[in-house]
Amino acid sequence: MSDNSQFRFGAATGVGSMPGGDAREAVKTVTGTFEDFPFLPELPARGPGADMIGRTAGMLVELYARVEPSGWRLGDRPGRDTRRARSWLGEDLDALEEFTQGYEGALKVQAVGPWTLAAGLELRNGEAVLSDPGACRDLAASLAEGLRLHLAEVHRRVPGARLVLQLDEPSLTAVLRGQVRTASGYRTHRAADRQVVEATLRDVLGAHDQGPVVVHSCAEDVPLALLRRAGAAGVSLDVSLLTERDDEVIGEAVEAGTGLFAGVVPGTDGPLSDPAGSVMGVRTMWRRLGLRPELLAEAVTVTPACGLAGASPAYARQALAHCVRAARSLADNPE
């Protein structure tokens, strides 16, 4: 991976998913809202293949998945479900290309990380890929190659963009703790070896050797130190789940130059506080950590707490615009 210690992320962006099924409308909203850090929207409401597991499964190289009643399962050849996933991704990229003509700046694309993918994809016997160390290695290698091809395609379509790759790892904590259930539901898969988890993440992060990788999780107890060692240039998390026991590791990460994607705006419909109120928790944490106020706008990117797939279209637009205003509040008044 290239050295991204000097990379400046934008002040605000989204997590990834949006409501509805119109790619042009979603991309138009995102690019119109985030002038310096747009992202490629995901629209899971379109159905299987647009969901996070199916979308990323469609990017895999020499591995194919199909939809079974229990979820996505690896198969021998590309079928209807793989073709549909790739077709929708193509539609999304067409829309992105249309609305980013001449764009120069940070642009974020998202995919599911290797461990959440291993927990969410089934082997032919119906058990999670997570149950088979060899299958996990094959999946990670296929994902890394697929990500290289995907990033190259995005770069071809938006040549002026500085690409940021976000790996979504909401299941990572459960994988590390042995909390992922087996197919029967009666047992759980054993906890993955932390060194193997870290090495695998490092390999997949290395697929983006031209820019930074951010790892996102809206679960509790995100393993920040492990992600930093694996090479993550930024971590994206739900700030409301942080406790004071996370202070030390967050302080160390920020001081080492890790970007903090602070999820502060609720991902589902509800009243929004004023922009300054939304980032109050971040300011409070900063003071508690004794970090320099002027570092706030530099280190923090304001986002929704999680994806917006479950929100109404009107609220999703409000939430994204609110992130921009909240980021401006942080920059204008860091104290």
Backbone torsions as a table, in degrees:
resi	resn	phi	psi	omega
1	MET	NA	147.0	177.9
2	SER	-75.0	162.9	179.4
3	ASP	-77.7	116.9	-177.1
4	ASN	-110.0	19.4	-175.9
5	SER	-63.8	-24.0	-179.1
6	GLN	-98.1	2.1	-177.3
7	PHE	-68.9	130.6	176.8
8	ARG	-103.0	112.5	175.1
9	PHE	-73.6	163.1	176.7
10	GLY	-71.7	168.6	-176.3
11	ALA	-72.4	-28.2	-178.4
12	ALA	-154.2	150.6	175.0
13	THR	-160.4	-177.6	176.4
14	GLY	-102.5	174.2	179.8
15	VAL	-85.0	-45.5	180.0
16	GLY	165.2	-62.7	-173.6
17	SER	-81.3	148.4	178.1
18	MET	-133.4	157.9	177.2
19	PRO	-76.6	164.7	174.8
20	GLY	86.5	-176.1	-175.8
21	GLY	-133.0	10.1	-177.0
22	ASP	-98.9	105.4	-175.6
23	ALA	-62.0	-41.6	-177.8
24	ARG	-63.7	-42.8	-179.5
25	GLU	-63.6	-42.7	-179.7
26	ALA	-64.4	-46.6	-179.4
27	VAL	-65.7	-38.2	178.2
28	LYS	-61.3	-43.1	178.3
29	THR	-62.0	-47.9	-176.1
30	VAL	-65.1	-47.4	-177.8
31	THR	-70.8	-28.0	177.4
32	GLY	-75.2	-26.2	-177.4
33	THR	-88.7	-45.2	-175.7
34	PHE	-106.2	90.7	-175.0
35	GLU	-71.5	-24.0	-177.7
36	ASP	-116.3	0.3	178.4
37	PHE	-157.8	62.7	176.7
38	PRO	-72.2	171.3	178.0
39	PHE	-140.5	161.6	177.7
40	LEU	-83.5	111.6	-175.5
41	PRO	-69.1	153.0	173.4
42	GLU	-115.7	137.9	-174.8
43	LEU	-124.3	77.4	-175.0
44	PRO	-64.7	-18.4	-179.6
45	ALA	-63.0	-16.0	178.8
46	ARG	-67.8	-21.3	176.9
47	GLY	117.3	-172.4	-177.3
48	PRO	-54.7	131.0	-175.5
49	GLY	105.1	-21.8	173.3
50	ALA	-104.1	-11.1	174.5
51	ASP	-69.5	164.1	-171.6
52	MET	-63.5	-42.9	-179.9
53	ILE	-67.7	-47.6	-178.2
54	GLY	-64.2	-38.8	-179.5
55	ARG	-62.4	-46.2	-179.5
56	THR	-72.2	-35.5	176.7
57	ALA	-58.3	-33.7	177.9
58	GLY	-67.6	-18.0	179.0
59	MET	-87.3	-13.6	-174.1
60	LEU	-62.9	150.4	179.1
61	VAL	-105.7	124.2	178.3
62	GLU	61.9	17.2	168.8
63	LEU	-132.2	139.6	-175.3
64	TYR	-132.7	150.2	-178.8
65	ALA	-132.4	152.5	177.5
66	ARG	-134.1	161.4	-179.1
67	VAL	-86.8	126.3	172.1
68	GLU	-115.0	166.3	178.1
69	PRO	-54.1	-30.2	-178.2
70	SER	-87.1	-10.2	-179.3
71	GLY	139.3	-157.0	-178.5
72	TRP	-85.4	131.2	-176.9
73	ARG	-129.5	137.9	177.8
74	LEU	-67.1	141.3	178.7
75	GLY	-135.1	-172.7	-172.7
76	ASP	-87.2	-27.0	-172.1
77	ARG	-146.3	159.5	178.3
78	PRO	-69.5	128.1	-179.9
79	GLY	-117.8	-161.3	-176.8
80	ARG	-58.6	-39.8	-175.6
81	ASP	-68.8	-40.0	176.8
82	THR	-64.2	-44.5	-179.5
83	ARG	-61.9	-38.7	-179.9
84	ARG	-67.1	-42.7	178.9
85	ALA	-60.2	-44.1	-178.8
86	ARG	-69.2	-35.0	178.7
87	SER	-64.2	-44.5	179.3
88	TRP	-66.3	-39.5	176.9
89	LEU	-62.0	-39.7	176.8
90	GLY	-61.2	-42.0	176.1
91	GLU	-59.3	-44.3	-178.8
92	ASP	-62.7	-41.2	-179.9
93	LEU	-68.8	-35.8	175.2
94	ASP	-59.8	-44.8	-179.9
95	ALA	-65.4	-42.4	179.3
96	LEU	-60.2	-44.8	-179.9
97	GLU	-60.8	-40.4	-178.4
98	GLU	-62.6	-42.4	-172.8
99	PHE	-95.0	4.4	179.6
100	THR	-122.3	24.8	178.5
101	GLN	-56.5	123.2	178.0
102	GLY	77.2	4.1	-177.4
103	TYR	-69.7	135.4	174.1
104	GLU	-132.1	117.8	-178.4
105	GLY	157.3	-173.0	-178.8
106	ALA	-71.0	139.5	178.1
107	LEU	-141.4	127.7	-174.2
108	LYS	-105.8	135.3	171.6
109	VAL	-123.6	147.4	-174.2
110	GLN	-119.1	148.6	171.6
111	ALA	-151.1	160.4	178.5
112	VAL	-76.1	136.9	179.9
113	GLY	-74.3	168.6	-171.9
114	PRO	-63.0	-32.6	-174.4
115	TRP	-84.0	-36.2	173.9
116	THR	-69.0	-34.3	176.6
117	LEU	-66.2	-42.3	179.2
118	ALA	-65.5	-30.6	178.1
119	ALA	-79.8	-24.7	-173.5
120	GLY	-102.3	-12.0	178.8
121	LEU	-103.6	141.4	-179.8
122	GLU	-100.8	148.0	167.6
123	LEU	-77.2	174.7	-179.2
124	ARG	-60.9	-26.1	-179.7
125	ASN	-83.2	0.9	177.2
126	GLY	92.9	-11.6	176.4
127	GLU	-83.2	158.4	179.2
128	ALA	-65.2	147.5	173.5
129	VAL	-52.1	-31.1	-179.9
130	LEU	-53.3	-26.2	-176.2
131	SER	-74.1	-11.9	-173.0
132	ASP	-127.2	106.3	-176.8
133	PRO	-56.4	-38.5	178.6
134	GLY	-64.9	-40.9	178.2
135	ALA	-65.7	-35.4	176.5
136	CYS	-61.9	-42.7	179.5
137	ARG	-64.5	-44.3	179.8
138	ASP	-62.8	-41.2	-179.4
139	LEU	-64.1	-44.3	-179.6
140	ALA	-63.3	-40.5	179.4
141	ALA	-65.9	-41.7	178.6
142	SER	-64.8	-41.6	178.8
143	LEU	-63.0	-45.7	-179.2
144	ALA	-58.7	-43.9	-180.0
145	GLU	-67.4	-40.9	177.6
146	GLY	-62.2	-38.9	178.7
147	LEU	-66.2	-39.8	177.4
148	ARG	-58.1	-46.2	-179.4
149	LEU	-65.4	-41.6	-179.7
150	HIS	-63.7	-46.1	179.8
151	LEU	-63.9	-38.5	177.5
152	ALA	-63.0	-38.6	179.0
153	GLU	-67.7	-42.1	177.7
154	VAL	-63.2	-42.3	179.4
155	HIS	-62.8	-38.1	178.5
156	ARG	-63.5	-37.3	-177.1
157	ARG	-81.6	-31.4	-179.3
158	VAL	-128.2	72.5	-169.2
159	PRO	-64.4	-21.1	-178.8
160	GLY	-86.5	-5.9	-174.3
161	ALA	-80.9	147.4	169.6
162	ARG	-99.7	107.9	-169.4
163	LEU	-78.9	135.4	172.8
164	VAL	-114.5	125.9	177.2
165	LEU	-97.6	128.5	173.6
166	GLN	-109.7	124.6	174.2
167	LEU	-100.6	122.8	-179.6
168	ASP	-87.7	119.0	-178.0
169	GLU	-128.7	55.7	-179.6
170	PRO	-64.7	-22.5	-178.4
171	SER	-92.8	-0.2	-172.6
172	LEU	-59.1	-44.2	-179.4
173	THR	-62.3	-42.3	179.0
174	ALA	-64.9	-36.9	177.8
175	VAL	-63.4	-43.2	-179.0
176	LEU	-70.0	-26.8	-176.9
177	ARG	-98.0	-1.0	-177.6
178	GLY	69.1	40.5	-177.1
179	GLN	-110.4	5.7	179.3
180	VAL	-83.2	123.3	-174.1
181	ARG	-74.5	147.4	174.5
182	THR	-75.0	173.7	-178.0
183	ALA	-58.8	-35.3	-179.0
184	SER	-70.8	-24.8	-177.5
185	GLY	84.8	-6.6	-176.4
186	TYR	-89.2	-22.6	-178.5
187	ARG	-126.8	177.5	173.8
188	THR	-124.7	154.3	174.9
189	HIS	-70.8	146.8	-178.7
190	ARG	-63.9	153.4	-180.0
191	ALA	-61.0	136.8	178.5
192	ALA	-73.9	146.7	177.5
193	ASP	-65.3	126.4	-174.5
194	ARG	-60.9	-36.0	-179.9
195	GLN	-68.2	-37.2	177.0
196	VAL	-67.1	-42.9	177.9
197	VAL	-57.9	-47.9	-178.4
198	GLU	-64.0	-44.9	-178.6
199	ALA	-64.2	-40.3	179.4
200	THR	-64.9	-44.8	177.2
201	LEU	-60.1	-42.6	180.0
202	ARG	-58.8	-43.1	179.8
203	ASP	-63.5	-43.1	-177.6
204	VAL	-72.7	-38.9	175.8
205	LEU	-59.4	-32.6	-179.4
206	GLY	-66.4	-11.5	177.1
207	ALA	-63.3	-26.2	179.0
208	HIS	-103.0	82.2	-175.4
209	ASP	-89.7	3.3	179.5
210	GLN	-107.5	4.5	-177.0
211	GLY	-173.2	-177.1	-174.4
212	PRO	-82.7	154.9	174.7
213	VAL	-119.3	133.2	176.5
214	VAL	-110.1	139.1	175.5
215	VAL	-109.2	128.2	-177.5
216	HIS	-110.5	137.9	168.7
217	SER	-152.3	131.2	174.1
218	CYS	-103.6	26.3	173.0
219	ALA	-90.6	172.8	175.7
220	GLU	-80.7	158.9	172.5
221	ASP	54.8	52.4	175.5
222	VAL	-64.5	129.5	-176.2
223	PRO	-76.6	77.1	-172.1
224	LEU	-59.5	-45.1	-176.9
225	ALA	-62.9	-41.7	178.7
226	LEU	-62.3	-43.4	-179.2
227	LEU	-64.7	-38.9	177.7
228	ARG	-64.5	-43.4	179.6
229	ARG	-63.6	-32.4	179.6
230	ALA	-74.0	-11.7	175.5
231	GLY	110.0	10.7	178.8
232	ALA	-66.3	129.6	177.8
233	ALA	-85.2	-14.0	178.8
234	GLY	-155.1	155.7	174.7
235	VAL	-126.7	138.5	-177.1
236	SER	-117.7	121.5	-175.0
237	LEU	-149.9	166.7	179.2
238	ASP	-84.6	109.8	-175.2
239	VAL	-61.4	-29.3	-177.8
240	SER	-66.3	-17.9	-179.8
241	LEU	-90.6	-6.7	-179.9
242	LEU	-76.0	144.6	174.8
243	THR	-124.3	174.0	-178.0
244	GLU	-64.2	-21.5	178.5
245	ARG	-72.0	-12.9	175.5
246	ASP	-85.9	-7.8	-172.6
247	ASP	-54.8	-49.4	-172.1
248	GLU	-61.6	-46.8	-176.3
249	VAL	-69.6	-32.4	176.7
250	ILE	-71.0	-42.3	177.3
251	GLY	-59.3	-45.0	178.7
252	GLU	-61.8	-42.4	-178.2
253	ALA	-63.4	-47.6	-178.5
254	VAL	-63.1	-44.0	-178.6
255	GLU	-67.1	-23.6	177.9
256	ALA	-86.2	-0.7	176.9
257	GLY	97.7	7.6	178.3
258	THR	-73.2	132.0	177.1
259	GLY	-74.1	139.7	179.0
260	LEU	-110.6	110.1	175.7
261	PHE	-89.6	101.8	-170.4
262	ALA	-91.8	108.1	177.2
263	GLY	-78.9	105.8	-174.3
264	VAL	-123.3	-12.3	-177.5
265	VAL	-104.5	125.2	-176.8
266	PRO	-53.9	144.1	-176.3
267	GLY	-86.3	-7.3	177.9
268	THR	-126.2	160.9	-172.3
269	ASP	-53.8	138.5	177.7
270	GLY	172.5	172.5	179.8
271	PRO	-69.1	141.0	177.4
272	LEU	-100.7	136.9	177.2
273	SER	-75.5	179.4	175.1
274	ASP	-68.5	156.0	-175.9
275	PRO	-54.8	-40.9	-179.6
276	ALA	-65.0	-36.2	179.0
277	GLY	-66.1	-33.8	-179.3
278	SER	-63.8	-32.2	-177.7
279	VAL	-103.4	10.5	179.7
280	MET	-58.3	-41.9	-179.1
281	GLY	-62.4	-36.8	178.8
282	VAL	-67.4	-44.2	178.6
283	ARG	-60.7	-44.0	-179.5
284	THR	-60.8	-45.6	179.0
285	MET	-61.5	-40.0	179.9
286	TRP	-59.9	-45.1	180.0
287	ARG	-64.4	-42.3	-179.7
288	ARG	-60.9	-37.2	-178.4
289	LEU	-80.4	-12.4	-178.7
290	GLY	71.6	25.1	179.2
291	LEU	-82.5	152.9	-178.8
292	ARG	-65.3	130.4	-179.2
293	PRO	-56.5	-37.6	-177.1
294	GLU	-67.6	-13.1	177.9
295	LEU	-77.5	-18.5	-175.1
296	LEU	-55.2	-58.4	-175.5
297	ALA	-66.2	-25.8	-178.8
298	GLU	-76.3	-40.1	-171.6
299	ALA	-93.9	-23.2	-171.1
300	VAL	-105.5	132.6	169.9
301	THR	-113.3	124.0	-176.4
302	VAL	-85.3	131.9	179.7
303	THR	-139.2	169.6	166.0
304	PRO	-64.8	161.9	-178.2
305	ALA	-66.1	-31.7	178.6
306	CYS	-155.5	-172.3	179.0
307	GLY	-62.4	163.5	-174.6
308	LEU	-108.9	19.7	-177.3
309	ALA	-60.7	-30.6	-177.8
310	GLY	-89.9	3.9	-178.6
311	ALA	-92.9	163.6	171.5
312	SER	-76.0	154.6	178.5
313	PRO	-56.1	-39.6	-179.1
314	ALA	-65.0	-43.9	179.4
315	TYR	-66.2	-40.0	180.0
316	ALA	-57.7	-44.0	178.0
317	ARG	-62.3	-43.3	179.0
318	GLN	-61.8	-43.7	-176.1
319	ALA	-63.4	-42.7	-179.8
320	LEU	-66.2	-43.7	178.1
321	ALA	-63.9	-35.2	179.0
322	HIS	-64.6	-36.1	177.3
323	CYS	-60.4	-41.9	179.9
324	VAL	-63.4	-44.7	180.0
325	ARG	-66.5	-38.9	179.5
326	ALA	-65.2	-39.5	177.6
327	ALA	-63.8	-38.6	178.3
328	ARG	-64.5	-38.3	178.0
329	SER	-62.3	-41.1	177.9
330	LEU	-62.3	-42.7	-177.5
331	ALA	-69.8	-40.9	-176.1
332	ASP	-75.1	-29.5	-176.2
333	ASN	-139.8	73.8	-175.4
334	PRO	-70.8	-19.2	-176.8
335	GLU	-67.8	NA	NA
